[in-house]
Amino acid sequence: MTTTAPGFAEAAVRERARSGTAALFPRLDDYGSALYGATAPAGDDLDRLRIAPPNFTDLRLEKLIDLGREPLYSDVELATEIGGFRSSLPVYLSAVGSTRAADTELIRQASRQAGAAGIPMVIGENVIGMSGYGRLDGLTGRSIVDRITAYRGELPDCLGGVTVQQNTEDADAELWNLVYSDPTALPLLESGRLAFELKIGQGAKPGLGGMTLVDRQTADRVGDVYHIEQLGSADQLLRSSTPGTFTAEILRQQIRLMRNNFPRALVWVKLIPGRDVAAAAEVAWAAGADAVTVDGAEGGTGWAPLAFLEHVGLPLADCLRLVDSRQRCLLASGRMWEGSRALKALALGARAVGLGRAALLSVDENPETGLRNLLACLATELRLLISAVGKYGPSQLSVEDLWTNQPTEGVPAPPATVGSSHG
Amino acid sequence: MTATMLTGPDTQSPSIETRQHLQSPRTRSVLRIQQRLLAGAREYLVERGFAEMLPPMIGPVTDPGTRGSKQVDIDFYGHRYKLMTSAILYKQASLLAFDKIFCIVPCVRLEPLETASTSRHLAEFHQIDVEWAGASRDEVTALIQGLVQRMVAKVIAELPTEFDQLGRDVSVLTDLVAGTFGQRSHAQAVADLVALGHPQNPDGEIEWSGEALLSAHSRTPFFIVDYPKGSRGFYDRESTTSPGVLRNFDLIASDGYGELCSGGEREHDYARIVTRMRETGENPAKYGWYLELARQGIPASAGFGIGVERLTRFVAGLDAAWQASAFPKLPGVVSP
């Protein structure tokens, strides 16, 4: 089966996965013969922001003094603390939804390469239901134990970490309890590289609960806990649940209970791109969350009603503008794959960005090194771009590095702190 | 501590030879003490009108309020059932039959691997569980003090040779029988730990190491009351006058032995139970039978569970709780 991603920059991702950092540049044999300029901007508000280097670069002078030589883009230090983990890049491997692509050997390859690259990996709450845990139910090649084992195999010391999602509606799977007492995860726990992420909504379908297609036998078994609806043929039944965190007090107490029950694990919280995303993030941080993740409405890999894919949820740029992350760890995902979009998210307050579809496409194109190549591109591109704005680390980025001349009607206006030709 | 090892090179990873363990004079002394403690508990509770119930071992749902431990699933004719992590749900339901009940009940919790070295966690253990309709926290803590004092007085009086065999100095126990159990709030316990240089999350359960530290600094057992919401299961009742504070308690043994017992007043109002379930990350749909009873009305109550192996360890002065079990199961250790 070939993985495809209609509407996504599939060809460009595949090119990077094939060619590595060579794909960052125009075709080498065109050098000297072709003229290059801007292409028509497509995509969302985040894509339409421009990166705005200044003429005066105080931090570059500081870097020159520090180094005693001219600072280069290669001097940009990308190592970043992500939700309590140390990562080689401001990048993590996102959980991917219940797509068939996520349920193949490819996800194990992606896990292995994320580990080798020293970036954190998030395991989706759906994995145990679809691929099993990997203990008495046996190793499937795609189970949680398989993924953790693959990830740990080439993981450098002191880098990376595994984050395991669970949502309230599926709490009876007891995934966190299982992982916390599992020998496979013990080395991660003992080295401070295990986190649990409370998922309070669905990235691909904000406002809805989890949706899974199940067969008749499964539907009969779980019908007293989940809503079951027949879609088309009698063999295809839709299993739905409801997002489980209704109030600020419930979110606060759920986080406290996680900290109480799993004192050696870090706590992440994944929010939906909702209109109250800023308030929800504040509650999460105040209750002790080590990271808050926001999927823009552009994000998500899971199965969802078409209307939700096109029309529901705040765009990522608006989520980032609304949430005041300050020194706290805000993580962003949604259509991430290359350096400029990642830099824009970082400049708007994110600590790191998550790769979902891009990671899957990259290992689909090149199972052995596709994700490593994609990450190498992203790292080099980030170094080029960060140095271009006169800075030498992701934490130095801010909204001053962005520019917009296209305010979008009908959505919250960009704050005045984002540079604008409209003053 | 005065006890010595029963078997194995150390208490961290005992290599328990079942035959050697069962035939050891020390194991026999420990188990005799445990048997007499249980006899004392039955006498005391029956005298006060408590009915002994035989609780279920399996059910569609069990106590979720068990810090980080995994429940054991079993296949019940195609339905996922659980081995009981505690009897709490059935204890509350039993009050529909009798106002005062108790049971001596096995509990199974797949505890985190790190707890194998705490000296006081077992994956399988037993509790003396009590539930009392209409009781307040003060009434059940008074009951616990009387109960523990009776149990301990009985074993001291009736089994002096077993204590001699174990080399246990019973002066600590005679002080316990004659004294009064103290009480401090969770907030005070946090402050005490901080003063001792031990970091402690003010929103959470007192960590195992912290409990041991407080215990080591006390010569008599004491209660910690008023735990914060977020540290316990949905059934511990939230104060109506101090939101965020639970009407619950732990009993901490003296001399470093740590927690012996947990309990509290219970949530019994249907809407409160459902809300608290959500705050503790639980799906109410799982608790169908229990919530249906609550919707129709279950009595207000208070109750507790005393860890039998932990109490035995304390009374007998043992290094580790597993020594108080004939067939111990330490977290993560494959054993009969």
Interface residues (C-beta under 8 A of the other chain):
Chain A: Q166 T168 E169 D170 A171 D172 E174 W176 N177 L178 Y180 S181 P183 L186 L189 L198 R221 D224 V225 Y226 G244 T245 F246 E249 I250 R252 Q253 Q254 I255 R256 L257 M258 R259 N260 N261 F262 P263 R264 A287 G288
Chain B: R67 G68 S69 K70 Q71 G78 H79 R80 L110 E111 P112 L113 E114 N201 D203 G204 E205 E207 P228 K229 G230 S231 T275 R278 E279 T280 G281 E282 N283 A285 K286 G288 P331 G332
